[in-house]
């Protein structure tokens, strides 16, 4: 059996869902990151998304695979 990131996500075919921009209590914009339907962190940049994915056992190259990562709202260039 392969890595867990190959499992089907709860609400999307993507294994990682990066949500729309939100603002934390300090007023700093971030994007919530879910894996397999569970929240796994907050990202303040694309590098944060990559780090979260690696921490959860995914290979770094998975970041660039549209079938693996779904960006809700705007793409990876929008952080505010």
C-alpha positions, 0 to 999 in steps of 0.5 A: 500500500502506498503513502496515505496521500494517495487516499481519497479526500473527504470532499475533494479528489485532491489530497491537500486542500488550501483554503481561501485567504483568512486573517488571524487574530493579529491581522496576518493573512493565512490559508488553512491547509487540509489533508484528507479532509482534516485541518493540518495547519495554517500556511502564510506562504507557498513554502509553508504549504510545502513544509506542511505537506512534507511534515505529513509524509508527502514528497516535495514534488507532490506540491506541483501536482494539481491532482494532489493540491487543490487551491480554493478561491485563488491560486498559490500566488494569492496570500492577502 
